[in-house]
Amino acid sequence: MDKDEFMAYNLKMYDRVLNLSRNYSSFLFGARSTGKTTYLQQYFSPDSTYILDLLDVEIEDRLSRKPSLLTAILDQLDSKYTHIIIDEIQKVPALLDIIHQYMQKNENRFFFILTGSSAKKLKSGGADLLAGRAFLYNMFPLTYFELDSSFDITDYLHYGGLPGVYHFTDTADKERYLKSYGLMYLKEEVWNEHLIRKLNPFRSFLELASAANGEIINYKKISSQIKIDAKTVQSYYEILVDTLLGFTLNAYSSSIRKQLILSPKFYFIDPGIKRALDNTLKTTMTPGTFAYGKSFEHFIITQIFFINHYHETDLKLFYLKTKDGAEIDLIVEKPDKSLTCIEIKSTDESSHINTTSLGNLAKDLKCTDIYCFSQDLISRKEKGIVFIHWQAGIEQIFK
C-alpha cells in the first residue's frame, strides 16, 4: 500500500464531537490518520475555504525555499475566501512567522486553520504558535459515540478507532492497515522529521513500550533491554506524547498515610495501534482473559481522556497505587477539587467483583463518588460503591 492509497482510506465522514471555532484562527493537532483533514473538509464550506497541503511535495518544497511566497498566494485570493487551511504546518515552521505578520497587517482578513501531527518540530524551531492569536485543539481516534451504530466493543478492543480501520470488513485488511500505520509513523513522523538519530533502537522501544501499555513506566528496565541510556528512553516517551500517539497518566499524590508509587503510567491513544506495535494483532481478544481486561481498561481511560479534551471540562486524571499493591485505576479530579474514584472491570457480571481495596482507598481520599465500571447492564450500589455499566458511568462523569 503506497502513501496515497493509505491516506485515501480516511475519506469516510463521521460526526465528530470536536467543535472547532469558525470565528478564530486555530491549530488542530492529532496523530496521523485520526481524521483531521476529513473533519475540516466537512466542517468548513469549500466555497469560502482555501487549502494548502504541505504533504504535496512540490508545494512544501517551494514554500520551504521561499516562505514569503505564502503572502503572495494570500494577496491574490478572491474576497469569497474567509478561511485558510494549511495542512501539516510542521513541515514548514517558517510559515508561522509569515502568517503572524500577515495577521498583524491584515486583521480579520482570514481565519487560519493550521493542522499537524506534531507540535514538537514547531516548538523546537522556536515557533511561538502565533503568540496567542490561535486556539489549540487536538483530535484523537473515534470515540464510541462518534462511531454510533458502527461501534462494537470487542471489535474496538481488537482494532481500535482510527477512521481508516472502518473502511474494511476483512480482518486481514484491518491488520494490514494497522501494520502500515506503524511503519508510516516510523517513517513520516519520526525519521523524516529528524526526531531521532538512530531508527533501530526506537523501533525496539516502540515494541517494548506498547507491550507495557497502561503500566507504570520503568525507564531503567527498557534502557537495559535495548542497550540505551534511561534519558534516551525518557526522550522517546516524550516523542510519543509530542506526536500525540500517547499520553501519561500521573500518579495521584495525596496525604494518605500509605507509601505510594509516584511514577507515571503511559497509554497509547488507540488499542489497534498498540496491538500493531507489539505484534499482537493476531491474538484473539477473548472476554475473561487478562489481555481483554487490560485492553478494556485501556479503552475506558482513553475515551475519558478524549472526551475531557473535546468538552474542555478541565478534569485532571490520575491513578493511585500503593507499594503493597492496592490500586485505583482512575481518579478524576474536578475543578472544584472533588474526587471521583473508578475501578474498571471488563466483566458483564459485576456481583463477584471484590472492591474492598477500592473502598478503603477511596474512603482515605474522601472521594465524592466511587464507581466500578463494567459491562454489567444492571446497576446497583453496595457499601458506597456504584456498580454501573461503563457507558452510563462515563455519562455520569461528564454530566
C-alpha positions as CSV (number, residue, x, y, z in Angstrom):
1,M,0.0,0.0,0.0
2,D,1.6,3.3,-1.1
3,K,1.2,6.6,0.8
4,D,-1.6,7.9,-1.4
5,E,-3.6,4.7,-1.1
6,F,-3.0,4.7,2.7
7,M,-4.3,8.2,3.1
8,A,-7.3,7.7,0.8
9,Y,-8.8,5.2,3.2
10,N,-9.5,8.1,5.6
11,L,-12.3,9.6,3.5
12,K,-15.5,8.3,5.2
13,M,-17.4,11.0,7.2
14,Y,-18.2,10.8,10.9
15,D,-19.9,13.3,13.1
16,R,-17.0,14.3,15.3
17,V,-17.6,15.7,18.7
18,L,-14.8,18.3,18.3
19,N,-16.3,21.8,18.0
20,L,-13.7,24.0,16.3
21,S,-14.2,27.7,16.4
22,R,-15.2,29.2,13.0
23,N,-14.5,32.7,14.1
24,Y,-10.9,32.5,15.3
25,S,-7.7,31.1,14.0
26,S,-6.8,27.6,15.3
27,F,-4.2,24.9,15.5
28,L,-5.6,21.4,15.1
29,F,-3.1,18.7,16.1
30,G,-3.5,15.0,16.1
31,A,-1.7,11.8,15.3
32,R,-1.7,10.8,11.6
33,S,-4.9,9.5,10.2
34,T,-7.1,10.5,13.1
35,G,-9.3,12.4,10.6
36,K,-8.2,16.0,10.8
37,T,-8.3,16.8,7.1
38,T,-11.6,15.0,6.6
39,Y,-13.1,16.8,9.5
40,L,-12.1,20.2,8.2
41,Q,-13.3,19.5,4.7
42,Q,-16.7,18.6,6.3
43,Y,-16.7,21.4,8.8
44,F,-15.8,24.4,6.7
45,S,-17.5,25.4,3.5
46,P,-15.5,24.6,0.4
47,D,-16.7,27.8,-1.3
48,S,-15.0,30.0,1.3
49,T,-12.0,27.9,2.3
50,Y,-8.6,27.8,0.6
51,I,-6.4,24.7,1.3
52,L,-2.7,24.4,1.1
53,D,-1.5,20.8,1.7
54,L,2.1,20.6,2.7
55,L,2.1,16.8,2.1
56,D,2.2,17.9,-1.5
57,V,6.0,17.6,-2.1
58,E,6.1,20.4,-4.7
59,I,4.1,22.9,-2.5
60,E,6.3,22.0,0.5
61,D,9.5,22.4,-1.4
62,R,8.6,25.8,-2.9
63,L,7.3,27.2,0.5
64,S,10.3,25.8,2.3
65,R,12.7,27.6,-0.1
66,K,10.7,30.8,0.0
67,P,8.2,31.1,2.9
68,S,7.2,34.7,1.8
69,L,5.5,33.1,-1.2
70,L,2.6,32.5,1.1
71,T,1.9,36.2,1.3
72,A,1.7,36.5,-2.5
73,I,-0.7,33.5,-2.5
74,L,-2.9,35.1,0.1
75,D,-2.9,38.5,-1.5
76,Q,-4.3,37.2,-4.8
77,L,-7.2,35.2,-3.3
78,D,-10.8,36.1,-4.2
79,S,-12.7,38.0,-1.5
80,K,-15.0,35.0,-1.1
81,Y,-12.3,33.2,0.9
82,T,-12.6,33.6,4.7
83,H,-10.6,30.6,6.0
84,I,-7.2,29.3,5.1
85,I,-6.3,25.7,5.9
86,I,-2.7,24.7,5.9
87,D,-2.2,21.0,6.4
88,E,0.9,19.7,8.2
89,I,2.2,23.1,9.2
90,Q,5.2,21.5,11.0
91,K,6.6,20.6,7.5
92,V,7.5,24.3,7.1
93,P,7.6,26.0,10.5
94,A,8.9,29.3,9.0
95,L,5.4,29.8,7.6
96,L,4.2,30.7,11.1
97,D,6.2,33.9,11.1
98,I,4.7,34.8,7.7
99,I,1.2,34.1,9.0
100,H,1.8,36.1,12.2
101,Q,2.9,39.1,10.2
102,Y,0.0,38.8,7.8
103,M,-2.5,38.6,10.7
104,Q,-1.0,41.8,12.2
105,K,-1.1,43.7,8.9
106,N,-4.5,42.3,7.7
107,E,-6.5,41.9,10.9
108,N,-9.6,39.7,10.4
109,R,-9.0,39.2,6.6
110,F,-8.6,35.4,7.1
111,F,-9.0,32.9,9.8
112,F,-6.1,30.4,9.7
113,I,-6.6,26.7,10.5
114,L,-3.2,25.0,10.8
115,T,-3.1,21.3,11.2
116,G,-0.3,19.0,12.1
117,S,0.5,15.6,13.6
118,S,3.2,17.1,15.9
119,A,3.9,20.3,17.6
120,K,7.4,19.2,18.6
121,K,9.1,20.5,15.5
122,L,7.3,23.8,15.8
123,K,8.4,24.1,19.4
124,S,12.0,23.1,18.7
125,G,12.2,25.6,15.9
126,G,11.3,28.4,18.2
127,A,7.8,28.9,16.8
128,D,5.5,31.0,19.1
129,L,2.3,29.3,17.9
130,L,1.1,32.8,16.7
131,A,1.5,34.4,20.1
132,G,-1.9,33.6,21.4
133,R,-3.7,34.5,18.2
134,A,-4.9,31.0,17.7
135,F,-6.8,28.4,19.7
136,L,-5.3,25.0,20.3
137,Y,-7.3,21.8,19.6
138,N,-6.4,18.1,19.5
139,M,-8.1,15.3,17.5
140,F,-8.0,11.7,18.6
141,P,-9.3,8.4,17.2
142,L,-13.0,7.9,17.0
143,T,-14.9,7.6,20.3
144,Y,-17.6,5.0,20.8
145,F,-20.4,7.6,20.4
146,E,-18.9,9.0,17.2
147,L,-18.9,5.5,15.8
148,D,-22.6,5.2,16.8
149,S,-24.1,2.1,15.2
150,S,-20.7,1.1,13.9
151,F,-19.4,0.6,17.4
152,D,-18.7,-2.9,18.7
153,I,-16.7,-3.2,21.9
154,T,-14.8,-6.4,21.0
155,D,-14.0,-5.0,17.5
156,Y,-12.8,-1.8,19.1
157,L,-10.5,-3.6,21.5
158,H,-9.1,-5.6,18.6
159,Y,-8.6,-2.8,16.1
160,G,-9.1,0.5,17.8
161,G,-10.8,3.7,16.5
162,L,-8.7,5.0,13.6
163,P,-11.3,6.1,10.9
164,G,-9.4,4.1,8.2
165,V,-10.0,0.8,10.0
166,Y,-13.7,1.1,9.5
167,H,-13.4,1.1,5.7
168,F,-12.5,-2.6,5.9
169,T,-14.7,-5.6,6.7
170,D,-12.0,-8.2,6.3
171,T,-9.9,-8.7,9.5
172,A,-6.7,-9.4,7.5
173,D,-7.2,-6.0,5.8
174,K,-7.6,-4.3,9.1
175,E,-4.4,-5.9,10.4
176,R,-2.5,-4.8,7.2
177,Y,-3.8,-1.2,7.6
178,L,-2.6,-1.0,11.3
179,K,0.8,-2.5,10.4
180,S,1.1,0.0,7.6
181,Y,0.2,2.7,10.1
182,G,3.0,1.7,12.4
183,L,5.5,1.8,9.5
184,M,4.1,5.1,8.4
185,Y,4.6,6.6,11.8
186,L,8.2,5.5,12.0
187,K,9.0,6.9,8.5
188,E,6.9,10.1,8.3
189,E,6.6,11.3,11.9
190,V,9.9,10.2,13.4
191,W,12.6,9.5,10.9
192,N,11.7,12.1,8.2
193,E,11.2,14.8,10.9
194,H,14.6,14.1,12.4
195,L,13.3,13.4,15.9
196,I,15.8,10.6,16.5
197,R,19.3,9.8,15.3
198,K,19.0,6.0,15.1
199,L,15.9,4.2,13.9
200,N,16.5,0.6,15.3
201,P,16.6,1.5,19.0
202,F,13.4,3.5,18.6
203,R,11.8,0.6,16.7
204,S,12.7,-1.7,19.6
205,F,11.4,0.9,22.1
206,L,8.0,1.1,20.4
207,E,7.5,-2.7,20.7
208,L,8.5,-2.7,24.4
209,A,6.5,0.5,25.2
210,S,3.4,-0.9,23.6
211,A,3.8,-4.2,25.4
212,A,3.9,-2.2,28.6
213,N,1.0,0.0,27.7
214,G,-1.0,1.0,30.8
215,E,1.8,0.0,33.1
216,I,3.9,2.2,35.3
217,I,6.9,3.4,33.2
218,N,10.2,1.7,34.0
219,Y,12.8,3.7,32.2
220,K,15.7,1.7,33.6
221,K,14.2,-1.7,32.6
222,I,13.6,-0.6,29.0
223,S,17.0,1.0,28.7
224,S,18.7,-2.2,29.8
225,Q,16.6,-4.3,27.3
226,I,17.6,-2.2,24.2
227,K,21.0,-1.1,25.4
228,I,20.5,2.7,25.6
229,D,20.6,5.1,28.5
230,A,17.5,5.9,30.6
231,K,17.5,9.5,29.5
232,T,17.1,8.5,25.8
233,V,14.2,6.2,26.8
234,Q,12.6,9.2,28.5
235,S,13.1,11.3,25.4
236,Y,11.5,8.5,23.3
237,Y,8.4,8.7,25.5
238,E,8.4,12.4,25.1
239,I,8.3,11.9,21.3
240,L,5.2,9.7,21.6
241,V,3.5,12.4,23.7
242,D,4.6,15.2,21.5
243,T,3.4,13.4,18.3
244,L,0.1,12.7,20.2
245,L,0.5,9.0,19.8
246,G,0.1,8.6,23.6
247,F,-0.2,10.3,26.9
248,T,0.9,9.8,30.5
249,L,-1.4,9.3,33.5
250,N,0.3,10.7,36.6
251,A,0.2,9.2,40.0
252,Y,-2.1,10.9,42.5
253,S,-0.1,12.4,45.2
254,S,-2.1,12.5,48.4
255,S,-1.7,13.0,52.1
256,I,-3.0,9.5,53.0
257,R,-0.6,7.6,55.2
258,K,0.5,5.0,52.7
259,Q,3.6,4.5,50.7
260,L,2.7,5.4,47.1
261,I,4.2,4.7,43.8
262,L,4.7,8.1,42.1
263,S,6.0,7.2,38.6
264,P,3.5,7.9,35.7
265,K,1.7,5.3,33.5
266,F,1.8,5.6,29.8
267,Y,-1.1,4.9,27.4
268,F,-1.1,4.7,23.6
269,I,-4.1,6.6,22.2
270,D,-5.6,3.5,20.5
271,P,-5.8,-0.2,21.2
272,G,-5.3,-1.0,17.5
273,I,-2.1,1.0,17.3
274,K,-0.9,-0.6,20.5
275,R,-1.5,-4.1,19.2
276,A,0.1,-3.3,15.8
277,L,3.3,-2.0,17.5
278,D,3.7,-5.0,19.8
279,N,2.8,-7.5,17.1
280,T,-0.3,-8.9,18.9
281,L,-2.9,-8.2,16.2
282,K,-3.2,-12.0,15.6
283,T,-4.1,-12.6,19.2
284,T,-7.8,-13.1,19.7
285,M,-9.3,-10.7,22.2
286,T,-11.3,-13.2,24.3
287,P,-13.6,-11.9,27.1
288,G,-12.5,-13.1,30.5
289,T,-8.8,-13.2,29.7
290,F,-6.1,-10.9,31.2
291,A,-5.4,-9.3,27.8
292,Y,-9.1,-8.5,27.3
293,G,-9.3,-6.9,30.7
294,K,-6.2,-4.8,30.1
295,S,-7.5,-3.7,26.7
296,F,-10.9,-2.8,28.2
297,E,-9.2,-0.6,30.9
298,H,-7.1,1.0,28.1
299,F,-10.3,1.7,26.2
300,I,-12.1,3.3,29.1
301,I,-9.2,5.6,30.1
302,T,-8.6,6.8,26.5
303,Q,-12.3,7.5,26.0
304,I,-12.4,9.7,29.1
305,F,-9.2,11.4,28.1
306,F,-10.6,12.2,24.6
307,I,-13.9,13.5,25.9
308,N,-12.3,15.6,28.5
309,H,-10.3,17.4,25.8
310,Y,-13.2,17.7,23.4
311,H,-15.6,19.1,26.0
312,E,-12.9,21.3,27.6
313,T,-14.1,20.2,31.1
314,D,-10.6,20.6,32.7
315,L,-10.8,17.4,34.6
316,K,-7.4,16.1,35.8
317,L,-6.9,12.3,35.5
318,F,-4.7,10.2,37.8
319,Y,-4.2,6.7,39.0
320,L,-3.1,5.6,42.5
321,K,-1.1,2.6,43.6
322,T,0.4,1.8,46.9
323,K,3.7,-0.1,47.3
324,D,1.8,-3.1,48.7
325,G,-0.2,-3.3,45.5
326,A,-3.5,-1.7,46.3
327,E,-4.7,0.4,43.4
328,I,-7.4,2.8,42.0
329,D,-7.5,2.5,38.2
330,L,-8.6,6.1,37.6
331,I,-9.0,9.2,39.8
332,V,-10.9,12.1,38.3
333,E,-10.3,15.5,39.9
334,K,-12.9,18.1,39.0
335,P,-12.1,21.9,39.0
336,D,-13.7,22.2,42.5
337,K,-11.1,19.6,43.7
338,S,-13.7,16.9,44.4
339,L,-12.6,13.4,43.5
340,T,-14.2,10.5,41.7
341,C,-12.6,7.1,42.1
342,I,-13.1,4.4,39.5
343,E,-12.3,0.8,39.2
344,I,-12.5,-0.7,35.7
345,K,-13.5,-4.4,35.1
346,S,-14.4,-5.9,31.8
347,T,-16.8,-8.5,33.2
348,D,-20.5,-8.5,32.3
349,E,-21.5,-9.7,35.8
350,S,-20.1,-7.4,38.5
351,S,-21.6,-9.1,41.5
352,H,-18.4,-11.2,42.1
353,I,-16.0,-8.2,42.0
354,N,-14.0,-7.6,45.2
355,T,-13.9,-3.8,45.7
356,T,-12.6,-3.8,49.3
357,S,-9.3,-2.1,48.3
358,L,-11.1,0.5,46.2
359,G,-13.5,1.3,49.0
360,N,-10.7,1.6,51.6
361,L,-8.5,3.8,49.4
362,A,-11.4,6.0,48.2
363,K,-12.5,6.5,51.9
364,D,-9.0,7.6,52.8
365,L,-9.1,10.1,49.8
366,K,-12.6,11.3,50.8
367,C,-13.8,10.6,47.2
368,T,-17.2,12.3,46.5
369,D,-18.2,9.4,44.1
370,I,-16.9,5.9,43.9
371,Y,-17.7,3.7,40.8
372,C,-17.0,0.3,39.4
373,F,-17.3,0.5,35.6
374,S,-18.0,-2.8,33.9
375,Q,-20.1,-4.3,31.1
376,D,-22.8,-5.3,33.6
377,L,-26.2,-3.8,32.5
378,I,-27.6,-4.0,36.0
379,S,-26.6,-1.0,38.1
380,R,-26.5,-1.2,41.9
381,K,-24.9,0.4,44.9
382,E,-23.1,-1.5,47.7
383,K,-21.1,-0.1,50.6
384,G,-20.9,3.3,49.0
385,I,-19.7,2.0,45.6
386,V,-21.9,2.4,42.5
387,F,-21.6,-0.6,40.1
388,I,-22.5,0.8,36.7
389,H,-22.3,0.0,33.0
390,W,-19.3,1.8,31.6
391,Q,-21.3,4.0,29.1
392,A,-23.6,5.2,31.9
393,G,-20.6,5.7,34.1
394,I,-18.8,8.0,31.5
395,E,-22.0,10.0,31.1
396,Q,-22.1,10.5,34.9
397,I,-18.6,11.8,34.9
398,F,-19.3,14.5,32.3
399,K,-22.9,15.3,33.5
